[in-house]
Amino acid sequence: MHRLNAWLRRHPMVVDSAWALMVLFPGVLVALDQATPDGYRLSGAARFLAVAVAVILPGLMVVRRRWPDVTTAVAVVLGIGQVALVIEPGAASIGYLVFAYTGAAFGRRWTPWLALVASLAAGPLTVWRLMPTSPDAPNDTFAKRVLVAALMTTPFVLCWAWGRLTRVRRAYLIELEDRAARLERERDAQSQVAVAAERARIARELHDVVAHNVSVMIVQADGAAYVMDSSPQQTKEALGTIASTGRQALAEMRRLLGVLRTADTTGEYVPQPGVEELPELLEQVRTAGLPVEFTATGEARELPRGLELTVYRIVQEALTNVRKHGGPDAHATVAVDFRDGDLEVLVEDDGRGSTREQLATGGTDGLGHGLIGMRERVGMVSGSLDVGPRPGGGFRIRAVLPLKVSK
């Protein structure tokens, strides 16, 4: 039953068609057998007009909710024509009550007032045209005519008032829905603020946990180095404490970082890419249509994971900029040079280069990666970044990253 009601609400024309059929058949039958006020049957033209009214009114009822202004105006004109041609109200005239309601409930700003004026005038006009006065009529004829006009007007006014109440109720429901939607958005925003505050608290907690565990590991390592020769057993215990504390710190970090990750970044923990993944990255770029040459010079060595990730992101973002701004015929070269105290990453292309505006704004690629991101990454490892046009055309990105050599 609920599904049927919901379907009918989505298809109001079906309901209106059913009501129109209930008005159509008796209206046509009455119009065909209708008589004039003096008792004679309607002539051919008058009968045709009566049948036309009986057919047009139900037809307007079918589409009244789709075009409430037009159908109400047509119904008013039709009613005036019926009174002017002295066609008595028949069974189809009940449709005029429907349009008094429709104009008040669904029409634009002017339509309800048109429906109200027509409703107030319906009774007096009908009595004036269809109840002619007679010279030998009793003295109470005028009072009777006024009473009949009032009785005929009352249903129209009641239908108009019902339509206005429906209009007000619908506007109130829309306002309630808007308010509920606004409150829901505010609640979601407050929830996001609370989540952000909680994540900030967790981040501080993570800092405290990691700092404490690292401090314990440093103290134990210093103690182990001090008693390494004199007390091997204490050294062994200290190393065990270091290993246990390190595992505990790593477990806490992973647990807290899992809380800090958003829904779209949660997933299985995997190592971040480094220098070893550069050949795979370059192959993906070549597959996308950008020819790239790669050279590596110097003695390759193991790098800190943070530094390896910086190298990978610089190359990735530089090649992304070449694909977006270098043009269809651009070629790129990537060179990594391991030197004694630093690591140089050089990415060049022979494309269209970059404008001064792009250099000023950082040339971002729309995802937060670009020259601004490169500068941030290089600054985190105390390196230097040089970007600009390449001699002979194209663009060049050169990053020098210091290497901390362990002793």
C-alpha positions in Angstrom: 0.0 0.0 0.0 2.9 2.4 0.8 4.5 1.7 -2.5 1.2 2.4 -4.3 0.8 5.7 -2.5 4.3 6.7 -3.3 3.8 5.8 -7.0 0.6 7.9 -7.1 2.4 10.9 -5.5 5.0 10.6 -8.2 2.3 10.4 -11.0 -0.4 12.9 -10.0 -1.8 12.9 -13.5 -3.1 9.4 -13.0 -5.2 10.5 -10.0 -6.4 13.6 -11.9 -7.4 11.5 -14.9 -9.5 9.2 -12.7 -11.4 12.2 -11.2 -11.7 13.7 -14.7 -13.4 10.5 -16.0 -15.9 10.6 -13.1 -16.8 14.2 -14.2 -16.7 13.5 -18.0 -19.4 10.8 -18.4 -22.2 12.3 -16.4 -21.4 15.8 -17.6 -21.8 14.8 -21.3 -25.0 12.9 -20.6 -26.5 15.8 -18.8 -25.4 18.3 -21.5 -27.0 16.2 -24.2 -30.4 16.3 -22.4 -30.1 19.8 -21.0 -33.0 22.3 -21.4 -33.2 26.1 -21.3 -34.5 28.0 -18.3 -38.0 28.3 -19.9 -38.2 24.5 -20.3 -37.3 24.1 -23.9 -34.5 21.7 -25.0 -31.3 23.3 -26.1 -30.8 24.0 -29.8 -28.1 22.4 -31.9 -25.5 25.1 -31.3 -26.3 25.6 -27.6 -26.2 21.8 -27.1 -22.8 21.7 -28.9 -21.5 24.4 -26.5 -22.8 22.5 -23.5 -21.1 19.3 -24.6 -17.9 21.2 -25.3 -17.9 22.6 -21.8 -18.5 19.1 -20.4 -15.5 17.7 -22.4 -13.1 20.6 -22.0 -13.4 20.9 -18.2 -12.3 17.2 -17.5 -9.5 17.6 -20.1 -8.2 20.6 -18.1 -8.5 18.6 -14.9 -6.0 16.0 -16.3 -3.2 18.6 -16.8 -4.1 21.0 -14.1 -1.0 20.3 -11.9 1.4 20.5 -14.8 0.1 23.9 -16.0 -1.9 25.3 -13.1 -1.8 28.9 -14.4 -3.0 28.2 -17.9 -5.7 25.7 -16.9 -7.1 28.0 -14.3 -7.2 30.9 -16.7 -8.9 28.8 -19.4 -11.4 27.5 -16.8 -12.3 31.1 -15.8 -12.7 32.1 -19.5 -14.8 29.0 -20.1 -17.1 29.8 -17.1 -17.6 33.4 -18.3 -18.5 32.1 -21.7 -20.9 29.6 -20.2 -22.7 32.4 -18.3 -22.7 34.7 -21.2 -24.3 32.1 -23.5 -26.9 31.2 -20.8 -25.8 27.6 -20.6 -27.1 26.2 -17.3 -24.5 24.5 -15.0 -24.5 20.7 -15.4 -22.7 17.8 -13.8 -19.4 18.9 -15.4 -19.6 22.3 -13.7 -18.2 20.7 -10.5 -14.9 21.0 -12.3 -14.9 24.7 -11.6 -14.5 23.9 -7.9 -11.4 22.0 -8.7 -9.9 25.0 -10.5 -10.7 27.3 -7.6 -8.6 24.9 -5.5 -5.9 24.5 -8.2 -5.3 28.2 -8.7 -5.0 28.8 -5.0 -2.8 25.8 -4.3 -0.4 25.5 -7.3 -0.6 28.8 -9.3 1.9 31.6 -9.4 1.5 34.9 -7.6 -1.4 36.2 -9.7 -3.3 33.0 -10.2 -4.7 32.6 -6.7 -6.2 36.1 -6.8 -7.7 35.4 -10.2 -9.3 32.2 -8.8 -10.6 34.1 -5.8 -12.2 36.8 -7.9 -13.8 34.2 -10.1 -15.0 32.3 -7.1 -16.7 35.4 -5.6 -18.3 36.3 -8.9 -19.5 32.8 -9.8 -22.7 32.9 -7.7 -23.9 36.4 -8.6 -23.2 36.1 -12.3 -25.0 32.7 -12.5 -28.0 34.1 -10.7 -28.1 37.2 -12.8 -28.1 35.3 -16.1 -30.0 32.2 -15.3 -32.7 33.5 -12.9 -34.3 36.5 -14.7 -36.7 38.7 -12.8 -40.4 38.9 -13.6 -42.8 41.9 -13.2 -45.3 39.9 -11.2 -42.7 38.3 -8.9 -43.2 38.4 -5.2 -41.5 41.0 -3.0 -39.0 38.5 -1.6 -37.5 37.6 -5.0 -34.4 39.8 -4.4 -33.7 38.2 -1.0 -34.1 34.8 -2.5 -31.7 35.7 -5.4 -29.1 37.0 -2.9 -29.4 33.8 -0.8 -29.0 31.6 -3.9 -26.0 33.6 -5.0 -24.4 33.2 -1.6 -25.1 29.5 -1.5 -23.5 29.0 -5.0 -20.5 31.1 -4.1 -19.7 29.4 -0.8 -18.4 26.1 -2.3 -16.0 28.0 -4.5 -14.7 30.1 -1.6 -14.3 27.0 0.5 -12.3 25.3 -2.2 -10.2 28.4 -2.7 -9.4 28.5 1.1 -8.6 24.8 1.0 -6.1 25.4 -1.8 -4.5 28.3 0.2 -4.1 26.0 3.2 -2.5 23.4 1.0 -0.1 25.9 -0.4 0.9 27.1 3.1 1.3 23.6 4.3 3.5 22.6 1.3 5.7 25.7 1.8 6.0 24.8 5.5 7.0 21.2 4.7 9.6 22.5 2.2 11.0 24.8 4.9 11.2 21.9 7.3 13.0 19.8 4.8 15.5 22.6 4.1 16.0 23.1 7.8 16.6 19.4 8.4 19.1 19.3 5.5 20.9 22.4 6.9 21.0 20.9 10.4 22.4 17.7 8.9 25.1 19.6 7.1 26.0 21.5 10.2 26.1 18.2 12.2 28.4 16.7 9.6 30.6 19.8 9.7 30.7 19.7 13.5 31.6 16.0 13.3 34.4 16.7 10.9 35.7 19.4 13.3 35.6 17.0 16.2 37.4 14.3 14.1 40.1 16.9 13.1 40.5 17.9 16.8 40.8 14.2 17.8 43.3 13.5 15.1 45.4 16.5 16.2 45.3 15.1 19.8 46.3 11.7 18.5 49.2 13.3 16.5 50.5 14.9 19.7 50.1 11.6 21.5 52.1 9.9 18.6 54.8 12.5 19.0 55.0 11.9 22.8 55.1 8.1 22.3 57.7 8.1 19.7 59.8 10.7 21.5 59.7 8.6 24.7 60.6 5.3 23.0 63.4 6.9 21.0 64.8 8.5 24.2 64.8 5.1 25.9 66.6 3.5 22.9 69.2 6.3 23.0 69.9 5.9 26.7 70.1 2.1 26.3 72.4 2.4 23.3 74.7 4.8 25.2 74.8 2.5 28.2 75.5 -0.5 26.0 78.4 1.3 24.4 79.8 2.2 27.8 79.7 -1.3 29.3 80.3 -3.3 26.1 83.9 -4.4 27.1 83.4 -4.7 30.8 80.0 -6.3 31.0 78.9 -8.2 27.9 75.8 -9.5 29.7 74.5 -6.0 30.4 75.3 -5.0 26.8 73.2 -7.9 25.7 70.3 -6.9 28.0 70.5 -3.3 26.7 70.4 -4.4 23.1 67.3 -6.6 23.9 65.7 -3.6 25.5 66.5 -1.5 22.5 64.9 -4.1 20.1 61.8 -4.5 22.3 61.4 -0.7 22.7 61.8 -0.2 18.9 59.2 -2.9 18.1 56.8 -1.3 20.6 57.4 2.1 19.1 56.8 0.8 15.6 53.6 -0.9 16.7 52.3 2.2 18.4 53.1 4.3 15.4 51.3 2.0 13.0 48.3 1.8 15.3 48.0 5.6 15.7 48.7 6.3 12.0 45.9 3.9 11.2 43.6 6.2 13.2 45.0 9.3 11.5 44.4 8.0 8.0 41.2 9.1 6.3 38.8 6.6 4.8 40.2 7.0 1.3 43.8 6.5 2.4 43.3 3.5 4.6 44.8 0.3 3.4 47.5 -2.2 3.9 50.8 -0.7 5.0 53.3 -0.9 2.1 56.8 0.6 1.8 57.1 4.0 0.1 58.7 4.1 -3.4 62.4 4.9 -3.6 65.3 5.1 -6.1 64.9 1.4 -7.0 61.4 2.0 -8.3 62.6 4.7 -10.8 63.0 2.4 -13.8 59.4 1.2 -13.3 58.2 4.8 -13.1 60.0 5.7 -16.3 58.6 2.7 -18.1 55.1 3.8 -17.1 55.8 7.3 -18.5 57.1 5.8 -21.7 54.0 3.8 -22.0 51.9 7.0 -21.6 53.7 8.4 -24.7 56.6 10.5 -23.3 60.1 9.3 -24.4 62.5 9.3 -21.4 66.2 8.5 -21.1 67.7 7.6 -17.7 71.3 7.7 -16.6 72.8 7.0 -13.2 76.4 7.9 -12.3 78.6 7.6 -9.3 78.6 4.9 -6.7 75.1 3.9 -5.7 74.6 3.5 -2.0 71.8 2.9 0.5 69.9 6.0 1.3 67.5 7.0 4.1 63.9 6.1 3.2 62.9 9.8 3.4 65.6 10.8 1.0 64.7 8.0 -1.5 61.0 9.0 -1.4 62.1 12.7 -2.1 64.1 11.6 -5.2 61.2 9.5 -6.5 58.6 12.3 -6.0 60.8 14.9 -7.7 61.3 12.7 -10.8 57.6 11.8 -10.8 56.3 15.4 -10.5 58.9 16.7 -13.0 57.8 14.2 -15.6 54.2 14.9 -14.9 54.8 18.6 -15.7 56.6 17.6 -18.9 53.6 15.6 -20.0 51.2 18.4 -19.2 53.1 21.5 -20.4 55.9 20.2 -22.7 53.8 19.6 -25.8 53.1 16.5 -27.9 56.7 16.2 -29.3 58.7 16.6 -26.0 61.5 14.3 -24.9 62.9 14.1 -21.4 66.1 12.9 -19.7 66.5 11.9 -16.1 70.0 11.8 -14.5 70.9 10.8 -11.0 74.5 11.4 -9.8 75.7 9.9 -6.6 78.5 12.2 -5.3 80.6 12.1 -2.1 78.5 14.5 -0.1 75.3 14.9 -2.0 73.0 13.5 -4.6 72.1 15.4 -7.8 68.8 14.8 -9.6 68.5 16.5 -13.0 65.3 16.3 -15.2 65.4 18.1 -18.5 63.1 18.3 -21.5 63.0 19.9 -25.0 59.4 20.9 -24.9 57.7 24.3 -24.9 59.1 25.2 -21.5 57.2 27.3 -19.0 55.9 30.8 -18.9 56.9 33.3 -16.2 53.4 33.1 -14.7 53.8 29.3 -14.2 57.1 29.8 -12.5 55.7 32.4 -10.2 52.7 30.3 -9.3 54.7 27.1 -8.9 53.2 25.4 -12.0 51.1 23.0 -10.0 49.4 20.2 -11.8 46.1 20.5 -10.0 46.7 17.7 -7.5 48.9 19.5 -5.1 52.1 18.2 -6.8 54.4 20.4 -8.9 57.1 22.9 -8.3 55.7 24.0 -5.0 55.6 20.5 -3.8 59.2 19.9 -5.0 60.5 22.9 -3.1 58.7 21.6 0.1 60.2 18.2 -0.3 63.7 19.5 -1.0 63.5 21.9 1.9 62.6 19.1 4.3 66.0 17.4 3.6 67.9 20.8 3.6 68.6 20.6 -0.2 68.5 23.1 -3.0 66.2 23.3 -6.0 66.9 25.1 -9.3 64.1 25.4 -11.9 63.9 27.4 -15.1 64.2 27.4 -18.9 66.8 25.1 -20.4 69.4 26.6 -22.7 68.3 25.8 -26.3 64.6 25.4 -25.3 62.7 23.4 -22.9 62.7 23.2 -19.1 65.1 22.0 -16.5 64.7 20.9 -12.9 67.9 20.3 -10.8 67.8 19.2 -7.2 70.9 18.7 -4.9 70.2 16.7 -1.8 72.9 16.4 0.9 73.9 12.9 2.0 74.5 12.2 5.7 77.3 9.6 5.8 77.1 7.3 8.8 80.4 6.6 10.7 
